[in-house]
Amino acid sequence: MQRPAVQLSDDPPDMNKLISAIGSMQDRKAPNKDGIPSEVWKHGGQKMTECLLKLIQKVWDTEKVPQDWKDASIVPLFKKGDRKHYGNHRGICLLSIVGKILSFILLNRLNVHISPGVLPESQCGFRRGRGKIDMVAQFIKVKSF
């Protein structure tokens, strides 16, 4: 069965989309090497938001995302036990906050078009309210022992 074609808008993001993306950012998250936390973008004021919108629209028009927006730094965090044992650490991925904002804009644009008939059942990670655990549960149900 062929999936229905989805027509996406290629219009650049507007101020409302940017404000929505910034508002959905979580506070108190570590930024990437640029050192700019999400709170700066949330509380930076109208002038800063306007400058960010112009920058994102330029990226949108040129279709060239700065490498810093795509790069991630993986940092190990100690959990418990012996610090020398690798299994007692977990990694966190530090991303550029501006890159995350652009990602939220893209995700929100795509989510409008994601209906049950568009994505196969195996794509739990891309559906609102569903994640990896749902995929594991689905696998266990199929492979019941």
Secondary structure, 3 states (H helix, E strand, C coil): CCCCCCCCCCCCCCHHHHHHHHHCCCCCCCCCCCCCCHHHHHHCCHHHHHHHHHHHHHHHHHCCCCHHHHCEEEEEEECCCCCCCHHHEEEEEEECHHHHHHHHHHHHHHHCCCCCCCCCCCCHHHCCCCCHHHHHHHHHHHCCC
